[in-house]
C-alpha cells in the first residue's frame, strides 16, 4: 500500500516492502531519516540507527514526537504513511525546479465525465486516516476512534465556519449600539463618579463576553449532537401526563 510513495522516493524495494516485518520496518524508518527527512543531525541519529537494540522502539517513539507526528508507535501503518508523506514533501521542496515542470498524466477517454472522489474511498486505508488526522489537527477537532465520524465533524465545521458565506458574514464589521450608562444599575458605589462609569462599562463588556461564550457553547452542543446523536424523533411515542 506504500508502493507509490516509496517509488516516488526512489526506495530500493518499493514493491517488496512489508510494514509488518520488523527488520524491514526499522530499516525503512532509518532510511527515511538518513536520506529524506533529515530531522536529526548525523551525530544524533545513533539510537535510531541501532536497529537491533531492544531500546529502538523508545528511540522511534521519541522520533515521532520530535516530528510532531499525529500517530503513535501502535499505529504503525498510519505513522509510516505519514512519514512517507513528509518525506515526499521534503523531496519536492529540495527539487522544486525538477518537479514543477513535470507534465500531468494524459487524461483518459472518460476524463470529461464527472467522477465522485468518494465513490472508491477506503476508510481503512492509511492514506485516508492520515489525511483526516491532519485536517483534524489543523482545525483543532477532537480525535475520535471512527475516522468517518471525524470526517463528518470536519465537514460540519467547514460548512458552518469556513464556507465563503460564513467567512463573508464573519468579516463584516459590526456596528456598535449606543448604550445609556445611567439606565444600568452598577449595584455598588465606589465613591467616585468616574470609577463608577468605568465599572459600568467593564460590567457591560463582561456581559457581552458571556453572551458570546454561551453562543459558542450552544454551537458546540449542536455540532456534537449532529455528529454522535443524530436523533430521530417519533412524535407518536410522546405522552402528556401519566
ZADO-1210 file (C-alpha; in nm, 4 decimals, padded with zeros to 6 digits):
<atoms>
<atom x="00.0000" y="00.0000" z="00.0000" code="UNK" pos="1"/>
<atom x="00.3060" y="00.2275" z="00.0298" code="UNK" pos="2"/>
<atom x="00.4438" y="00.1401" z="-00.3129" code="UNK" pos="3"/>
<atom x="00.3524" y="00.4665" z="-00.4842" code="UNK" pos="4"/>
<atom x="00.5238" y="00.6911" z="-00.2292" code="UNK" pos="5"/>
<atom x="00.8234" y="00.4603" z="-00.1918" code="UNK" pos="6"/>
<atom x="00.8671" y="00.4595" z="-00.5683" code="UNK" pos="7"/>
<atom x="00.8495" y="00.8390" z="-00.5785" code="UNK" pos="8"/>
<atom x="01.1247" y="00.8482" z="-00.3141" code="UNK" pos="9"/>
<atom x="01.3449" y="00.6021" z="-00.5098" code="UNK" pos="10"/>
<atom x="01.3331" y="00.3421" z="-00.2333" code="UNK" pos="11"/>
<atom x="01.5359" y="00.0324" z="-00.3242" code="UNK" pos="12"/>
<atom x="01.2477" y="-00.2147" z="-00.2845" code="UNK" pos="13"/>
<atom x="00.9120" y="-00.0370" z="-00.3128" code="UNK" pos="14"/>
<atom x="00.7216" y="-00.3454" z="-00.4313" code="UNK" pos="15"/>
<atom x="00.8541" y="-00.5839" z="-00.1678" code="UNK" pos="16"/>
<atom x="00.8357" y="-00.3607" z="00.1384" code="UNK" pos="17"/>
<atom x="00.6421" y="-00.5279" z="00.4218" code="UNK" pos="18"/>
<atom x="00.5493" y="-00.2933" z="00.7043" code="UNK" pos="19"/>
<atom x="00.4737" y="-00.5855" z="00.9379" code="UNK" pos="20"/>
<atom x="00.8289" y="-00.7187" z="00.9057" code="UNK" pos="21"/>
<atom x="01.0167" y="-00.5643" z="01.1984" code="UNK" pos="22"/>
<atom x="01.3542" y="-00.5528" z="01.0254" code="UNK" pos="23"/>
<atom x="01.2179" y="-00.4029" z="00.7039" code="UNK" pos="24"/>
<atom x="01.0138" y="-00.1553" z="00.9038" code="UNK" pos="25"/>
<atom x="01.3091" y="-00.0315" z="01.1108" code="UNK" pos="26"/>
<atom x="01.5388" y="-00.0139" z="00.8104" code="UNK" pos="27"/>
<atom x="01.2824" y="00.1928" z="00.6217" code="UNK" pos="28"/>
<atom x="01.2476" y="00.4407" z="00.9095" code="UNK" pos="29"/>
<atom x="01.6242" y="00.4843" z="00.9302" code="UNK" pos="30"/>
<atom x="01.6480" y="00.5234" z="00.5508" code="UNK" pos="31"/>
<atom x="01.3782" y="00.7918" z="00.5523" code="UNK" pos="32"/>
<atom x="01.5581" y="00.9893" z="00.8237" code="UNK" pos="33"/>
<atom x="01.9033" y="00.9497" z="00.6666" code="UNK" pos="34"/>
<atom x="01.8080" y="01.0163" z="00.3067" code="UNK" pos="35"/>
<atom x="01.4929" y="01.2284" z="00.3003" code="UNK" pos="36"/>
<atom x="01.3667" y="01.3779" z="00.6250" code="UNK" pos="37"/>
<atom x="01.6997" y="01.4544" z="00.7974" code="UNK" pos="38"/>
<atom x="01.5373" y="01.5969" z="01.1101" code="UNK" pos="39"/>
<atom x="01.8289" y="01.4998" z="01.3355" code="UNK" pos="40"/>
<atom x="02.1910" y="01.5924" z="01.2950" code="UNK" pos="41"/>
<atom x="02.4032" y="01.2961" z="01.1836" code="UNK" pos="42"/>
<atom x="02.5602" y="01.2567" z="01.5275" code="UNK" pos="43"/>
<atom x="02.2151" y="01.2444" z="01.6889" code="UNK" pos="44"/>
<atom x="02.0862" y="00.9513" z="01.4810" code="UNK" pos="45"/>
<atom x="02.2731" y="00.6822" z="01.6709" code="UNK" pos="46"/>
<atom x="01.9794" y="00.5470" z="01.8730" code="UNK" pos="47"/>
<atom x="01.7571" y="00.5350" z="01.5663" code="UNK" pos="48"/>
<atom x="02.0270" y="00.3654" z="01.3577" code="UNK" pos="49"/>
<atom x="02.0846" y="00.0976" z="01.6226" code="UNK" pos="50"/>
<atom x="01.8226" y="-00.1286" z="01.4671" code="UNK" pos="51"/>
<atom x="01.8972" y="-00.4491" z="01.6663" code="UNK" pos="52"/>
<atom x="01.8730" y="-00.2680" z="02.0017" code="UNK" pos="53"/>
<atom x="01.5870" y="-00.3506" z="02.2379" code="UNK" pos="54"/>
<atom x="01.5607" y="00.0233" z="02.3044" code="UNK" pos="55"/>
<atom x="01.4881" y="00.1027" z="01.9394" code="UNK" pos="56"/>
<atom x="01.1081" y="00.1366" z="01.9961" code="UNK" pos="57"/>
<atom x="01.1786" y="00.4125" z="02.2509" code="UNK" pos="58"/>
<atom x="01.4027" y="00.5926" z="02.0027" code="UNK" pos="59"/>
<atom x="01.1326" y="00.5549" z="01.7364" code="UNK" pos="60"/>
<atom x="00.8656" y="00.6898" z="01.9716" code="UNK" pos="61"/>
<atom x="01.0813" y="00.9931" z="02.0508" code="UNK" pos="62"/>
<atom x="01.1423" y="01.0410" z="01.6798" code="UNK" pos="63"/>
<atom x="00.7686" y="01.0563" z="01.6100" code="UNK" pos="64"/>
<atom x="00.7224" y="01.3020" z="01.8957" code="UNK" pos="65"/>
<atom x="01.0057" y="01.5230" z="01.7732" code="UNK" pos="66"/>
<atom x="00.8433" y="01.5334" z="01.4290" code="UNK" pos="67"/>
<atom x="00.5018" y="01.6132" z="01.5833" code="UNK" pos="68"/>
<atom x="00.3580" y="01.3075" z="01.4130" code="UNK" pos="69"/>
<atom x="-00.0132" y="01.2675" z="01.4981" code="UNK" pos="70"/>
<atom x="00.0261" y="00.8883" z="01.5205" code="UNK" pos="71"/>
<atom x="00.1953" y="00.6761" z="01.7845" code="UNK" pos="72"/>
<atom x="00.4056" y="00.3608" z="01.7758" code="UNK" pos="73"/>
<atom x="00.0949" y="00.1432" z="01.7986" code="UNK" pos="74"/>
<atom x="-00.0415" y="00.2903" z="01.4749" code="UNK" pos="75"/>
<atom x="00.2388" y="00.1592" z="01.2601" code="UNK" pos="76"/>
<atom x="00.0818" y="00.1779" z="00.9144" code="UNK" pos="77"/>
<atom x="-00.0604" y="00.5252" z="00.9716" code="UNK" pos="78"/>
<atom x="00.2719" y="00.6533" z="01.1088" code="UNK" pos="79"/>
<atom x="00.4715" y="00.5067" z="00.8187" code="UNK" pos="80"/>
<atom x="00.2331" y="00.6602" z="00.5679" code="UNK" pos="81"/>
<atom x="00.2606" y="00.9973" z="00.7429" code="UNK" pos="82"/>
<atom x="00.6414" y="00.9776" z="00.7413" code="UNK" pos="83"/>
<atom x="00.6384" y="00.8882" z="00.3720" code="UNK" pos="84"/>
<atom x="00.4160" y="01.1868" z="00.3001" code="UNK" pos="85"/>
<atom x="00.6526" y="01.4119" z="00.4939" code="UNK" pos="86"/>
<atom x="00.9493" y="01.2714" z="00.3018" code="UNK" pos="87"/>
<atom x="00.7733" y="01.3322" z="-00.0310" code="UNK" pos="88"/>
<atom x="00.7074" y="01.6921" z="00.0692" code="UNK" pos="89"/>
<atom x="01.0709" y="01.7472" z="00.1631" code="UNK" pos="90"/>
<atom x="01.1862" y="01.5763" z="-00.1565" code="UNK" pos="91"/>
<atom x="00.9747" y="01.8159" z="-00.3609" code="UNK" pos="92"/>
<atom x="01.0975" y="02.1125" z="-00.1573" code="UNK" pos="93"/>
<atom x="01.4589" y="02.0169" z="-00.2278" code="UNK" pos="94"/>
<atom x="01.3969" y="01.9775" z="-00.6019" code="UNK" pos="95"/>
<atom x="01.1294" y="02.2312" z="-00.6893" code="UNK" pos="96"/>
<atom x="01.2790" y="02.3160" z="-01.0288" code="UNK" pos="97"/>
<atom x="01.2955" y="01.9494" z="-01.1196" code="UNK" pos="98"/>
<atom x="00.9352" y="01.8664" z="-01.0389" code="UNK" pos="99"/>
<atom x="00.7471" y="02.1851" z="-01.1194" code="UNK" pos="100"/>
<atom x="00.7851" y="02.1260" z="-01.4935" code="UNK" pos="101"/>
<atom x="00.6547" y="01.7688" z="-01.4815" code="UNK" pos="102"/>
<atom x="00.3682" y="01.7167" z="-01.7194" code="UNK" pos="103"/>
<atom x="00.0420" y="01.5757" z="-01.5810" code="UNK" pos="104"/>
<atom x="-00.0615" y="01.2281" z="-01.6816" code="UNK" pos="105"/>
<atom x="-00.2650" y="01.2113" z="-02.0015" code="UNK" pos="106"/>
<atom x="-00.6361" y="01.2220" z="-01.9375" code="UNK" pos="107"/>
<atom x="-00.8312" y="00.9076" z="-02.0138" code="UNK" pos="108"/>
<atom x="-01.1132" y="00.8924" z="-02.2657" code="UNK" pos="109"/>
<atom x="-01.3593" y="00.9296" z="-01.9785" code="UNK" pos="110"/>
<atom x="-01.1853" y="01.2375" z="-01.8451" code="UNK" pos="111"/>
<atom x="-01.4749" y="01.4610" z="-01.9390" code="UNK" pos="112"/>
<atom x="-01.7088" y="01.2688" z="-01.7124" code="UNK" pos="113"/>
<atom x="-01.7577" y="01.3930" z="-01.3596" code="UNK" pos="114"/>
<atom x="-01.6202" y="01.1471" z="-01.1070" code="UNK" pos="115"/>
<atom x="-01.7210" y="01.1422" z="-00.7431" code="UNK" pos="116"/>
<atom x="-01.3939" y="01.1207" z="-00.5443" code="UNK" pos="117"/>
<atom x="-01.5741" y="00.9461" z="-00.2573" code="UNK" pos="118"/>
<atom x="-01.7017" y="00.6545" z="-00.4634" code="UNK" pos="119"/>
<atom x="-01.3885" y="00.4458" z="-00.4201" code="UNK" pos="120"/>
<atom x="-01.2928" y="00.5857" z="-00.0806" code="UNK" pos="121"/>
<atom x="-01.1379" y="00.3285" z="00.1523" code="UNK" pos="122"/>
<atom x="-01.1933" y="00.4476" z="00.5082" code="UNK" pos="123"/>
<atom x="-00.9494" y="00.1873" z="00.6395" code="UNK" pos="124"/>
<atom x="-00.6535" y="00.2925" z="00.4263" code="UNK" pos="125"/>
<atom x="-00.3583" y="00.4651" z="00.5945" code="UNK" pos="126"/>
<atom x="-00.3791" y="00.7471" z="00.3370" code="UNK" pos="127"/>
<atom x="-00.7371" y="00.8243" z="00.4383" code="UNK" pos="128"/>
<atom x="-00.6648" y="00.8088" z="00.8108" code="UNK" pos="129"/>
<atom x="-00.3529" y="01.0232" z="00.7804" code="UNK" pos="130"/>
<atom x="-00.5408" y="01.2839" z="00.5763" code="UNK" pos="131"/>
<atom x="-00.8332" y="01.3011" z="00.8186" code="UNK" pos="132"/>
<atom x="-00.5980" y="01.3254" z="01.1160" code="UNK" pos="133"/>
<atom x="-00.4001" y="01.6043" z="00.9508" code="UNK" pos="134"/>
<atom x="-00.7182" y="01.8033" z="00.8834" code="UNK" pos="135"/>
<atom x="-00.8416" y="01.7420" z="01.2393" code="UNK" pos="136"/>
<atom x="-00.5134" y="01.8729" z="01.3798" code="UNK" pos="137"/>
<atom x="-00.5255" y="02.1840" z="01.1620" code="UNK" pos="138"/>
<atom x="-00.8879" y="02.2566" z="01.2542" code="UNK" pos="139"/>
<atom x="-00.8332" y="02.1533" z="01.6208" code="UNK" pos="140"/>
<atom x="-01.1089" y="01.8919" z="01.6131" code="UNK" pos="141"/>
<atom x="-01.1223" y="01.6337" z="01.8920" code="UNK" pos="142"/>
<atom x="-00.9878" y="01.2944" z="01.7902" code="UNK" pos="143"/>
<atom x="-01.2339" y="01.0051" z="01.7547" code="UNK" pos="144"/>
<atom x="-01.1756" y="00.6335" z="01.7067" code="UNK" pos="145"/>
<atom x="-01.4000" y="00.6351" z="01.3991" code="UNK" pos="146"/>
<atom x="-01.2300" y="00.8335" z="01.1212" code="UNK" pos="147"/>
<atom x="-01.5590" y="00.8702" z="00.9335" code="UNK" pos="148"/>
<atom x="-01.7043" y="01.0481" z="01.2378" code="UNK" pos="149"/>
<atom x="-01.4042" y="01.2802" z="01.2369" code="UNK" pos="150"/>
<atom x="-01.4546" y="01.3466" z="00.8663" code="UNK" pos="151"/>
<atom x="-01.8185" y="01.4329" z="00.9320" code="UNK" pos="152"/>
<atom x="-01.7129" y="01.6753" z="01.2069" code="UNK" pos="153"/>
<atom x="-01.4657" y="01.8363" z="00.9678" code="UNK" pos="154"/>
<atom x="-01.7383" y="01.8762" z="00.7058" code="UNK" pos="155"/>
<atom x="-01.9744" y="02.0401" z="00.9553" code="UNK" pos="156"/>
<atom x="-01.7067" y="02.2823" z="01.0742" code="UNK" pos="157"/>
<atom x="-01.6070" y="02.3776" z="00.7200" code="UNK" pos="158"/>
<atom x="-01.9678" y="02.4313" z="00.6147" code="UNK" pos="159"/>
<atom x="-02.0562" y="02.6406" z="00.9186" code="UNK" pos="160"/>
<atom x="-01.7323" y="02.8346" z="00.9723" code="UNK" pos="161"/>
<atom x="-01.5134" y="02.8174" z="00.6609" code="UNK" pos="162"/>
<atom x="-01.7591" y="02.8382" z="00.3732" code="UNK" pos="163"/>
<atom x="-01.7393" y="03.1568" z="00.1617" code="UNK" pos="164"/>
<atom x="-02.0725" y="03.2716" z="00.3040" code="UNK" pos="165"/>
<atom x="-01.9614" y="03.2166" z="00.6649" code="UNK" pos="166"/>
<atom x="-01.6311" y="03.3951" z="00.6092" code="UNK" pos="167"/>
<atom x="-01.8055" y="03.6902" z="00.4420" code="UNK" pos="168"/>
<atom x="-02.0536" y="03.7154" z="00.7253" code="UNK" pos="169"/>
<atom x="-01.7806" y="03.6950" z="00.9912" code="UNK" pos="170"/>
<atom x="-01.5683" y="03.9606" z="00.8189" code="UNK" pos="171"/>
<atom x="-01.8480" y="04.2169" z="00.8131" code="UNK" pos="172"/>
<atom x="-01.7974" y="04.4986" z="01.0577" code="UNK" pos="173"/>
<atom x="-02.0481" y="04.5031" z="01.3384" code="UNK" pos="174"/>
<atom x="-02.1744" y="04.8453" z="01.4263" code="UNK" pos="175"/>
<atom x="-02.1985" y="04.9187" z="01.7947" code="UNK" pos="176"/>
<atom x="-02.5251" y="05.0147" z="01.9615" code="UNK" pos="177"/>
<atom x="-02.5210" y="05.3257" z="02.1830" code="UNK" pos="178"/>
<atom x="-02.5789" y="05.2410" z="02.5483" code="UNK" pos="179"/>
<atom x="-02.7065" y="05.4799" z="02.8136" code="UNK" pos="180"/>
<atom x="-02.4973" y="05.4057" z="03.1229" code="UNK" pos="181"/>
<atom x="-02.7385" y="05.5823" z="03.3546" code="UNK" pos="182"/>
<atom x="-03.0029" y="05.3182" z="03.2776" code="UNK" pos="183"/>
<atom x="-02.7804" y="05.0347" z="03.4023" code="UNK" pos="184"/>
<atom x="-02.7554" y="04.9899" z="03.7760" code="UNK" pos="185"/>
<atom x="-02.3993" y="04.9130" z="03.8908" code="UNK" pos="186"/>
<atom x="-02.5001" y="04.7538" z="04.2213" code="UNK" pos="187"/>
<atom x="-02.2311" y="04.9225" z="04.4248" code="UNK" pos="188"/>
<atom x="-02.0755" y="05.2658" z="04.4669" code="UNK" pos="189"/>
<atom x="-01.7015" y="05.3342" z="04.4575" code="UNK" pos="190"/>
<atom x="-01.7464" y="05.6888" z="04.5809" code="UNK" pos="191"/>
<atom x="-01.6081" y="05.8290" z="04.2559" code="UNK" pos="192"/>
<atom x="-01.8290" y="05.9077" z="03.9561" code="UNK" pos="193"/>
<atom x="-01.5511" y="05.8335" z="03.7043" code="UNK" pos="194"/>
<atom x="-01.4763" y="05.4955" z="03.8629" code="UNK" pos="195"/>
<atom x="-01.8466" y="05.4148" z="03.8724" code="UNK" pos="196"/>
<atom x="-01.8734" y="05.4829" z="03.4986" code="UNK" pos="197"/>
<atom x="-01.5656" y="05.2719" z="03.4238" code="UNK" pos="198"/>
<atom x="-01.7073" y="04.9869" z="03.6329" code="UNK" pos="199"/>
<atom x="-02.0377" y="05.0053" z="03.4432" code="UNK" pos="200"/>
<atom x="-01.8519" y="04.9824" z="03.1100" code="UNK" pos="201"/>
<atom x="-01.6452" y="04.6849" z="03.2273" code="UNK" pos="202"/>
<atom x="-01.9582" y="04.5094" z="03.3501" code="UNK" pos="203"/>
<atom x="-02.1353" y="04.5568" z="03.0179" code="UNK" pos="204"/>
<atom x="-01.8315" y="04.4268" z="02.8291" code="UNK" pos="205"/>
<atom x="-01.8200" y="04.1231" z="03.0573" code="UNK" pos="206"/>
<atom x="-02.1875" y="04.0517" z="02.9945" code="UNK" pos="207"/>
<atom x="-02.1235" y="04.0712" z="02.6182" code="UNK" pos="208"/>
<atom x="-01.8358" y="03.8238" z="02.6500" code="UNK" pos="209"/>
<atom x="-02.0575" y="03.5856" z="02.8466" code="UNK" pos="210"/>
<atom x="-02.3211" y="03.6049" z="02.5728" code="UNK" pos="211"/>
<atom x="-02.0627" y="03.5230" z="02.3055" code="UNK" pos="212"/>
<atom x="-01.9352" y="03.2336" z="02.5166" code="UNK" pos="213"/>
<atom x="-02.2871" y="03.0972" z="02.5575" code="UNK" pos="214"/>
<atom x="-02.3413" y="03.1232" z="02.1831" code="UNK" pos="215"/>
<atom x="-02.0243" y="02.9232" z="02.1167" code="UNK" pos="216"/>
<atom x="-02.1286" y="02.6644" z="02.3761" code="UNK" pos="217"/>
<atom x="-02.4653" y="02.6270" z="02.2058" code="UNK" pos="218"/>
<atom x="-02.2953" y="02.5871" z="01.8662" code="UNK" pos="219"/>
<atom x="-02.0630" y="02.3232" z="02.0100" code="UNK" pos="220"/>
<atom x="-02.3551" y="02.1306" z="02.1602" code="UNK" pos="221"/>
<atom x="-02.5403" y="02.1358" z="01.8290" code="UNK" pos="222"/>
<atom x="-02.2294" y="02.0192" z="01.6414" code="UNK" pos="223"/>
<atom x="-02.1677" y="01.7336" z="01.8864" code="UNK" pos="224"/>
<atom x="-02.5293" y="01.6243" z="01.8697" code="UNK" pos="225"/>
<atom x="-02.5162" y="01.6271" z="01.4908" code="UNK" pos="226"/>
<atom x="-02.2112" y="01.4003" z="01.4998" code="UNK" pos="227"/>
<atom x="-02.2823" y="01.1458" z="01.7724" code="UNK" pos="228"/>
<atom x="-02.6532" y="01.1668" z="01.8437" code="UNK" pos="229"/>
<atom x="-02.8299" y="01.2030" z="01.5099" code="UNK" pos="230"/>
<atom x="-03.1639" y="01.1643" z="01.6863" code="UNK" pos="231"/>
<atom x="-03.4751" y="01.0574" z="01.5035" code="UNK" pos="232"/>
<atom x="-03.7828" y="01.1680" z="01.6952" code="UNK" pos="233"/>
<atom x="-04.1074" y="00.9744" z="01.6722" code="UNK" pos="234"/>
<atom x="-04.3793" y="01.2089" z="01.7977" code="UNK" pos="235"/>
<atom x="-04.6240" y="00.9178" z="01.8186" code="UNK" pos="236"/>
<atom x="-04.4378" y="00.7993" z="02.1267" code="UNK" pos="237"/>
<atom x="-04.4979" y="01.1246" z="02.3172" code="UNK" pos="238"/>
<atom x="-04.7418" y="01.1291" z="02.6050" code="UNK" pos="239"/>
<atom x="-04.8878" y="01.4042" z="02.8184" code="UNK" pos="240"/>
<atom x="-04.9364" y="01.3322" z="03.1868" code="UNK" pos="241"/>
<atom x="-04.9166" y="00.9835" z="03.3383" code="UNK" pos="242"/>
</atoms>
